[in-house]
Amino acid sequence: MAENIKIYEKFEDMNLNEDLLRSIYAYGFEEPSNIQKKGIIPIIEKKDIIAQSQSGTGKTGCFVIGLLQRLINNNKYNINEAIILSPTRELAIQTNTVASELAKYTKLKNNLFIGGLQNSNLVDNNITIGTPGRIYDLLNRNILKAENVEIFILDEADEMLSRGFQEQINKILDKLPKSCQLVMFSATIPEDIFNIMNSEMNNPIKLLIPKDNLTLEGIRQFFIPMEKEVQKIDTLFDIYKIIKVTQCIIYTNSKKKTEQISYELNKNGFSVNFIHGDIEQSERKEIMNNFRNGIIKILITTDMLSRGIDIQQVSLVINYDLPKEKETYIHRIGRSGRYGRKGSVINFVSHYDITQLKTIESFYNTTIEHLPNDIESVIIT
């Protein structure tokens, strides 16, 4: 529900700065997505916002365009006027890339601060992008000036406000000026997280999606039943014998399993790599670049890559393991079918996973079909 929010069908209708408009069109945006039609102007108007928008719908573009125009309107160009927080390094890197492109023809400068990246250049840093631990450390040591912050954006807010991050987020919020605008985006907002967000904000505008509308359009969902865990790897081989996929992400629930599956697929001649949180940042970056460039066709990962990572060529997601949390499902399947593109999801379902599959179907009010024998006819590649 969008609380009588005005909808803007074109970027030209939003009274955006000409240099910003030029950057938007150069980046490849032609028309605003649904969340951009509703969310950009309230950000520019300095409103606190709770926005629910699933992965692949242009939410990063929404908050980046909004904050860029807001800062252009301010015409201050102070260091650290805006902070964007992401839960993972990969998502922070991606957000920084989008911000760089959308700010290209403006006077505003953004900078990335994540663990493992030494970056001391704060001279022209109007927009700070990073992960919670790194940003808190810089604020705490007064390297980043908290008093300059006019807008604070929390991406993937449900994860950021979960037990793992909530204390750090609260400490960061305590350092910011009381007048600071708060903008929180997420694909899913459980009630307890919504209450935390709402309590921190000043009469926020709520752009929320009914739970039964969360599943992305254009994504076909299937499952393959199997009696035992050991059948999963053979099933994977069978799928790749039948279909040719441009690029695919395979999700597991453990780091060890990502490595085991990668070993088995590589041994059988597939172009595969894996990524998880224990891998060094430089190596993770190289793997992601190789995947984006098509050098790697199949990427096996844990849920560290389930949130917000935009790899346009991904047409198939395989849940080798069903996610432990039902809210994570929408993030995983958002890797395919991004921003209106078509895609497919195949869920491997053992005897022990049936209850979780039914829970996911019920929660999203969706139907996950049994994968038919003629896989080629239903899988979008």
N, C-alpha and C positions, 0 to 999 in steps of 0.2 A: 504494500500500500504506500502511495507516494505523497499523501497529505497535500493534495491540490497543487502539486509542483507543476510549473509551466514546462511544457515539452518544446524543445527547439529542434526542428527537423534538419537544419543545416548549420554548419559552423559559421557561415556568413551572418546568420541571424543572431549570433551571440555577442556581437560587438567586440570581437577579439582584436587585439593588436595586429597590424598588418604583417609585421615580422614573424609573429607567432603563427598566424594563418599560413604564411609561406612555409614555415617549418612543418606544420601539420600536413600540408599537401605534399611536401617533399618526402615526408616519412611514408606516405602511401595511404593515409586516411582520406577517404573521399566524402563519406557521409558519417555523421556520428552514430555510434551504436546506441541501443536503448538506454544503457546506463549513462552514456555520455549526453544523451538528449536531456536527461533529468538531473544529472549530478554536477555538471561543470559549473553552471551559473550559481547554485547555492554556495559552492566553494569560493567562487570569486566574490560573492556577497558576504563572506566572512561568517557563514553560519556553521555551527557544529553539526556534524552529519554522522549518522549510522547508516551505511550503505551495504546492502546485501546484493552481491552480483557474482554469479558463478564464473569460474575460470574460463578464459577464452572469449569474454564478452566486451573486452576493451576497458576494463576497470583501471588498469595502470595508466592508459591514455587519459582516462577521465580525471583522475586526481592530479596527474602531472600537468595537463593543460589548464585545469582550474587553478592550481597554485602558481603556475607561471604568469597567468593573466593577473592574478591577485597581487603578486609581487611587482609586476610591471605597473599596475595601478598605484601601488605605494610609492614607487619611484625613489626608494631609499638605497637599494643595492648594498645593504649591510652584509657583513659576514654572518653566516648561519641564521638567516631569516626563516628558513624552513627545514624541518627534519622529516625524513621518510624512513620508517623502520620496517624491516623485513625479518621473518623468522630464520631464514637460511642465507648463507653466503651467495648461493647460486641465484636466488630470487633478488637479492640486493644488487648483484652484478647486472642482472637483466633489467631491473628498474633503472639503474644508473645509465645503461645503454639507451633506453627509451628516453630518459630525461635529456641526455646529451643531444639526441636527434631532434627532440621537440624544442629544445632551447637554442638550436644551432644558429638561427638568424637573429636571436635576441641578445641583449647585453648580459643576461643572467648566466651564471656558471654553477655547475654542480660538481660534487666530489664524492668519492666512495670511500667508506671506512669500514673495513671488516677485519676479523682476526686473520693474521698471516700476511696482511698487506701493509707494508710500511708506507704511510702517506702523511707527510708533514706539511704539505702545501695547503695552507689555509688562507692565503692572501686574497683570492677571489672566489671564495667558497660561499655563494649565496644559499645554495641548497645542499644540505648534508644528507647522504643516503648511507644506510648501514644496518648492522645487526645490533641487538640490544646491548650485549656486553661491551662491545667496542665503543659505542656511542656514549654509554653511561660513564665509561672510564675517561673519555675525553671531556665530558661535561664536569665530572667530579674533579678533574685536575685543572679545570678552568681553561683548558686548551681551546675548547669550543665555548663560546660565550652564551650562556643560557638566556641572558636577559634580552638578546636580540631576536629570539625565536617568536615568530608571529603565527605560525601554523605548524601543527604537529600531525603527521599522517601515519596511521598504524595500518599496515597491510597484513592480510590474513589474521585479523584481530582475534578470531577464536583460538588460534594456536598461540598467539602472542600473550593472551590473557589466561592461558591455561597455567597449571601449577608450575611448569618449568620456567615461565617467563614473567609471571605476574609481579613478583617482587621487584625485579629489575625495572619493569614498566612503571610501577608505582614510584620508584626512586627517581626515574627520569621525569615523570609528571610533577613530582614535588619540586624539582629544580626550575621548571618552566614558569614564566609569568602567568598570573591568574587570568589575564586577558587573552592568553594564547588560544587560538582556534583549534579545535580537535576534530579530526576527520578519521573515521574508522571504517575500513572496508573488509569484507569477508564473503566467501561463498556460502558458508553456513554460520548461523548465529544461534547456538543453543540458549535456552532461557537464562541459565545462570550467567553466561557470558554477556548476554544482552543486558542483564541487570547491572553488571559491573560497569559496562560501557556507559549505560544511561546515567549512572550515579556520578560519573566523572565529568559529564558534559552539561552545557548550558542550553536547556530547552532544544535538544537536537532535532533536526529534520530526520525523519526515518524513511529510507527508501528500501522497503522490504519486499521479499518475494514469498508468496504462499509456498509452503513446503512441497505441495504436490506439483509445483511448476519448476522445481529445481533441476530435474534431469535435463541435460542439454538436448535441444532439438538436433536432429541430424546424426545422432549416435545410435547405432543398432546394438542392442545388448543381448548376449547369449551366454549360456553356461554349458559345460560338459561335465556330466556326473561320472565319478569314478570311485571305486571301492577303497583304494589304498593310495597313500601318498606316493609310493614308488611308481605308480602308473603315470604320474604327471610328466616326467621327463620324456617318456616314450610318446605321450600324447603331443607334446611340443614338437618332437621330430615329425610326427605324422602330419601336423598342421603345416609345417614348412615344406614338406614334400608335395603338398597339394596346392598351396597358394604362394604367390609371389607378392611380398609386401614391400612397399617403398621403404618405410621405416617403422619400427615397432619399439614400444617400451614394455618390458616385462617387470611386474611388481612382485616382490616377495616380502615376507615379514621378518627376515633375518639377514644379517650381513654375510654369515657363513654360506647361506643358501645362494646368495647372488654369485658368490665365487664358484660354488659347485656347478651351478647351471651354466655359467660362462665357460668353465672348463669343458663340460660335456659338449656344448654347442660348438666351441672352437675346434675340439677334437674331431667333430664331424663336418668340418669345413665351412662353418657359418662365420660371417664377419660380425663378431660379438665383442662387447666389453661390458664391464660392470662398474658401478659407482656406489659408494656408501660413505658414511661420515668419518670412517677411520682413514680414508685415503687423503693424502696431502692435497692442499688447496691447488697447487700448481698442476698436479696430475689431474685433479678433477676438472680444472679449467680446460686442459688439453683434450680430455675425453669428451667434454661437452662440445667443444669446437669441432672435433672430428665427427661427432654425431650430427651436429647441425649441418656440417658440410657434406654429409652423406658418405664419409669414409667408413664410418661404423653404421651398419644397418639395424642392428639390434642392440638395445641398451637394457641391461638388467640392473634394477635398483631397488632400494628400500623406499620408504615413504618420504625420504628427504627430498625427492624430486616430484612429489605429488602436488606441490602447491605452486601454481602460477607460472611454471616454466613454460615458455612459448616456443615450441619447435613445430613450425608450420607443416613440415612434411609428414608428421606422424599421422598415420591413417589407422593404426591398430594398437590397442592396448590389451595386454593379457595380464589378468590377475592370477598369477601362479598360485598365490595365496589370497584369499579374500581378506580385505582389511579388517583389523581387529575392532576398529571403531567405525560405525556406520556412516558417520559424518565424513570420513576420509574417502569414501567411495566416489563422491561427486568430484573431489579434487583429482583423484586418479583418472577417472574417465574423461576429465576435461583436457587431457593431453591429446585426445583425438577430437575431431569435429570442432576445432577452435574457431570462434568468431564466424559461425555460420557454415563452416566447412563440414563435409560428411566424414564419418568415421565409424569404427566398430570396436566393440569390447567383448572379449571372451573370458569368462570366469571359470577357473578350474575348481570344481566343487567335490570334495571328498564326502564320505558318509558323515563326517563330523561337522561339515560346513552347512548342511541343509538349513539348520535353524537360522544361521547368520544370513544366508541368502534370502530367506523369507522375511527376516527383519529388514533388510535393505529394500526389498520390494515394497513392504508395507510403509516404511518411513518415507520413501520417495513417491509412493503411489504409482509405481511403475511395474511393468512386466518384463522379466528377463527370460527370454525364450530358450528352449532346448536347441542347441546347435544342430541343424539338420545334416544329413550325410553329404549332400551336395554343397560343401562349404563355399566353393567358388562363387555360387550364385547369390550368396547372402553377405559375404564379407567384402566391405568396401576397401579397395586397395589403390 
